[in-house]
Amino acid sequence: MTTRDTQFTPARPWGVGRLAPYPTTVRRPHATVTIDPGTQTGVYRDRLGQLVEMGKHGTSSGTETSTATNPDSAPDQGLDQDSQQD
């Protein structure tokens, strides 16, 4: 019986080329978020319990209607969608 020395050359893992540094983290000005029961909106407070203004955001709404050309056949089914944003 003969033994043969086999040497393996280390290969670079394929995922190494996909790596990137983590993005810089940003400290947010708020420490807690609660829901105001009257307005159902978030209330942001800093570490001292003071209110923090987080800016104004728009609202949006949308509707989705199911459409079917043949109730016996699932592949014919589609959806209609629309949305509004202010």
Secondary structure, DSSP 8 states (H G I E B T S, - for coil): -------------GGGGG----------S-SEEEE-TTT--EEEE-TTS-B--------EEEEEEEEES-TT-GGGEEEEEEEEE-
